[in-house]
C-alpha cells in the first residue's frame, strides 16, 4: 500500500518566556505579547553583542520585518544553506500583498544545484486583515529545514522540516502570536473528489513533450482554466532535466488573479533513470484540478485534485532509458538492504552476477516474505491507478472436489464475450489437462501466452472449446451488489474484488443506494479480494462504520528501525454515504489478503465483525513501491496494526463460521453456501452446520497442487 495522507497537523507555539510571565499579564494579552517580543529582542541584542555568540547571519530579509531561511540536508555535503531567488510580488484588489519566490541548492555545493531547479517554493501572503502566512512547499528529495521570524529580531519564531512526505509547512503570524501548520502528503488526490469535467481541458505542452493543465474551482465564476507561466528550465550536471513554473487565475475573471499571484506551483522532473514526475503544489484557496498527459496526444491522461487539505499531487510517467541489468540489480539490492522491513536478514551477495532483478529479489527475500515482487511500471500503474490489466478477464479456482473452475468473469472481457460464467469447469488449457498442468507445474507456461485455447464444461455437462486472445480488461471492483430481505430486515450484499483507486467511484454509488434504501445489515464478500491501496480500504471501512469510528484510528504502519520516522497513523473519516452499522459479516477465502485483512482487523475495535468462509491468506504487512529503469519493485516495507495494536496475523484470519465457496451458484444467490451461512448467522446469531462444514473444508489437496491450490487470474 502506498503512504497515506495523514491530513493536517497544527501546533501553536509562543515565545519561550511567555509561560513565565502569563500570570503577570493575564488580563492584558496584547501587552503580554508586546513585552515578550521586546524581551526576545533584548536577548537577541545581547547575542549580537557577543554575550552568547553571534545571532544567525544566514537567511534572507524579504521585507524589513520578515526573515526566512532554508537549510538543505544533503548526503554528499551535509547541511548547506539554500539560496533565495525572488519571483515577484503584487497587491490584490482586496489590498492583500503577495510575495513569492523559491530556495535552491548552491550549484557550487551539489551537482543538482541550479537557480532553475527550485527545492522549496515559497508564497508569502500579507492579508488585509493583518494576518501573515509564510507558505513553504517542498519540491526536492533531501529534508529541508525552514524557519521564519516576524517581526524580525534575530531569533527565529517558527521552525520546521519539510520532507518527501511532509511537503507543506505554513507559518502564520497574527495579533502578536504565531503558529505552524504541516501537511503530510502522499502525492495522491483526495478520495471521493468529484471533478468538474470529465474531458481534457485546455492546457499547455512543455519542451519535454508533456501536456499540463489546471482548472480552478472559483466561487465567483465557477470552473476556470488557469493560465500557465513558465519560470525556467535546466539540465543538471547529472543529466536530469527540470522545468518549473506556475498556474494563476485569469485576472479578467477574478479580482485576485495576477501573474504575480501563483495559485499552483509546478515542477516537472525528468530523471536520467527514465522516470518523469509532474509535481503540483496548491498555493491558493479554491480547489484546483490538475491534468497531465504523456505523450501530449495520448489517451492515458492523468488527473488529480489539489485542495487546502491535500496540497500536493504527483503524476508519474516512465520513458524507456538505457538501463543495463546490472544497474537494475543495483537498485533492487539498495532497496532491499535499506527500506525493506527485514533488511537486517538480507544476505550479502554480488548483485552483478545475477541475470535479472527478479532472480536477485528471490534470493534476498525473508523466509516470511511471500509477496515482494517486481513488475513493469506500466503494468503497476495501469492495474492500481487505472483499474486495467492485459488478460482474458477471469479468475480460476479449485473447488472442494479439486475441479478447476471459473470463479468470476469481468464484464466485457474476452472471457465474458466468449460466454464463460462462474462455475464453468476447465478440462484443458492449451491442450494440456489440468492434471498435467498441476503435475508438471505448467501454470505460468500455459497462462502467459497471448492466445489461449480452453476446453470447458458447463453446469449442464456440455463440453466446448474456445480460443481467446488477451486484451486490456477493465477490472470490476464491484462484482455484484443487491439488497436481500431476511425476516423483514434489509441486508446489503456487496461482492468486492480489489482495492484499486478507480473503485472509489463505484463504492460511492453503491453505498448511496444502500443508504437510500436504509439497509440495516451488510454482508461484504471479499473472498476473491487480494488487496490493493490501503487508502481505499480506509475509505470502505469508513463507509461501513460511519459515526461509530469517525476520527478514530484506522490503522498504523510501522517501518524498520532505519525508517521509524515514516511510521504513520491513518484515521477513519465520515463519508457522505456512510452507513454507521453496528456489525458487518465478511465472506472470506484463501485469496482474501493484504488490504482486505487490514479492513477486517481495523474494524474490529469498533464493530462486531463476523467472518464466514475460509481462512484468509495472512498478510499483515504492506509496501510503498519504487520505480526505476521502467521497472516497479514492491518490497514489504511496513507492518500494519489496528487501533488496539493488533496485527501479526501471518497464519491468516480464521473464520467464525467456516463455509465452502460454492461455485456452482452465482455470487449473490442466497443458496450459495457462503452467503447462505452469512444470512443464517444474521438471522440466528449462530453458525450453520459448523462441524460438518469444517470437515468439508479440511479435505486434502491433490498431489503437487500446492502452488495453485487456490487458483489465479488470467
HELIX and SHEET records of a PDB file:
HELIX    1   1 UNK A   18  UNK A   21  1                                   4    
HELIX    2   2 UNK A   29  UNK A   48  1                                  20    
HELIX    3   3 UNK A  325  UNK A  336  1                                  12    
HELIX    4   4 UNK A  343  UNK A  345  5                                   3    
HELIX    5   5 UNK A  351  UNK A  353  5                                   3    
HELIX    6   6 UNK A  357  UNK A  364  1                                   8    
HELIX    7   7 UNK A  377  UNK A  380  1                                   4    
HELIX    8   8 UNK A  381  UNK A  386  3                                   6    
HELIX    9   9 UNK A  414  UNK A  417  1                                   4    
HELIX   10  10 UNK A  434  UNK A  440  1                                   7    
HELIX   11  11 UNK A  443  UNK A  447  1                                   5    
HELIX   12  12 UNK A  503  UNK A  516  1                                  14    
HELIX   13  13 UNK A  534  UNK A  545  1                                  12    
HELIX   14  14 UNK A  546  UNK A  548  5                                   3    
HELIX   15  15 UNK A  561  UNK A  566  5                                   6    
HELIX   16  16 UNK A  595  UNK A  603  1                                   9    
HELIX   17  17 UNK A  673  UNK A  684  1                                  12    
HELIX   18  18 UNK A  690  UNK A  697  1                                   8    
HELIX   19  19 UNK A  706  UNK A  708  5                                   3    
SHEET    1   A 7 UNK A   7  UNK A  13  0                                        
SHEET    2   A 7 UNK A 177  UNK A 184 -1                                        
SHEET    3   A 7 UNK A 168  UNK A 174 -1                                        
SHEET    4   A 7 UNK A 132  UNK A 138 -1                                        
SHEET    5   A 7 UNK A 120  UNK A 126 -1                                        
SHEET    6   A 7 UNK A  97  UNK A 104 -1                                        
SHEET    7   A 7 UNK A  83  UNK A  91 -1                                        
SHEET    1   B 3 UNK A  60  UNK A  63  0                                        
SHEET    2   B 3 UNK A  66  UNK A  74 -1                                        
SHEET    3   B 3 UNK A  78  UNK A  81 -1                                        
SHEET    1   C 4 UNK A  60  UNK A  63  0                                        
SHEET    2   C 4 UNK A  66  UNK A  74 -1                                        
SHEET    3   C 4 UNK A 144  UNK A 149 -1                                        
SHEET    4   C 4 UNK A 158  UNK A 162 -1                                        
SHEET    1   D 3 UNK A 204  UNK A 205  0                                        
SHEET    2   D 3 UNK A 211  UNK A 218 -1                                        
SHEET    3   D 3 UNK A 222  UNK A 225 -1                                        
SHEET    1   E 4 UNK A 204  UNK A 205  0                                        
SHEET    2   E 4 UNK A 211  UNK A 218 -1                                        
SHEET    3   E 4 UNK A 288  UNK A 293 -1                                        
SHEET    4   E 4 UNK A 302  UNK A 306 -1                                        
SHEET    1   F 5 UNK A 227  UNK A 235  0                                        
SHEET    2   F 5 UNK A 241  UNK A 248 -1                                        
SHEET    3   F 5 UNK A 264  UNK A 270 -1                                        
SHEET    4   F 5 UNK A 275  UNK A 282 -1                                        
SHEET    5   F 5 UNK A 312  UNK A 318 -1                                        
SHEET    1   G 3 UNK A 373  UNK A 376  0                                        
SHEET    2   G 3 UNK A 631  UNK A 634 -1                                        
SHEET    3   G 3 UNK A 626  UNK A 628 -1                                        
SHEET    1   H 2 UNK A 388  UNK A 391  0                                        
SHEET    2   H 2 UNK A 471  UNK A 474 -1                                        
SHEET    1   I 3 UNK A 404  UNK A 409  0                                        
SHEET    2   I 3 UNK A 394  UNK A 398 -1                                        
SHEET    3   I 3 UNK A 711  UNK A 713 -1                                        
SHEET    1   J 4 UNK A 432  UNK A 433  0                                        
SHEET    2   J 4 UNK A 425  UNK A 429 -1                                        
SHEET    3   J 4 UNK A 451  UNK A 457 -1                                        
SHEET    4   J 4 UNK A 463  UNK A 469 -1                                        
SHEET    1   K 6 UNK A 478  UNK A 486  0                                        
SHEET    2   K 6 UNK A 489  UNK A 496 -1                                        
SHEET    3   K 6 UNK A 521  UNK A 525  1                                        
SHEET    4   K 6 UNK A 583  UNK A 588  1                                        
SHEET    5   K 6 UNK A 608  UNK A 613  1                                        
SHEET    6   K 6 UNK A 657  UNK A 658  1                                        
SHEET    1   L 4 UNK A 568  UNK A 571  0                                        
SHEET    2   L 4 UNK A 553  UNK A 559 -1                                        
SHEET    3   L 4 UNK A 638  UNK A 641 -1                                        
SHEET    4   L 4 UNK A 621  UNK A 622 -1                                        
END                                                                             
